[in-house]
Amino acid sequence: MKIEEDNSGSYGHHGSGKQQQLVVRVADKDFERDVLEKLARLEAKMDMLFGGGQPGRMKNAEDRIVILERNDIKRSVYDRLLNAVITVAISVAITMHERLGIK
């Protein structure tokens, strides 16, 4: 790590009213490389999740959820129809039990 101080700012004595400036420049190539690598990995993960012009994992997951919801609605309708048929059959059996000879 290399630290350079820029002393080009004006320094006044304490109480002189002049503004003090101190610039510290850090030239650390390892740090810059690490940050750029992490940024590249983040970009790759974002492309994988949301897609870079192609459907990503999020789009695929949303499509699967839509399919599951449609199947759930269909199953619900079939369950209701089946329950209605069973209910009607039981009601008819109760109503007609004497005529049908069921005791």
Secondary structure, DSSP 8 states (H G I E B T S, - for coil): -EEEEE--S----TTS------EEEEE-HHHHHHHHHHHHHHHHHHHHHH-SSS--HHHHHHHHHHHHHHHHHHHHHHHHHHHHHHHHHHHHHHHHHHHHT--
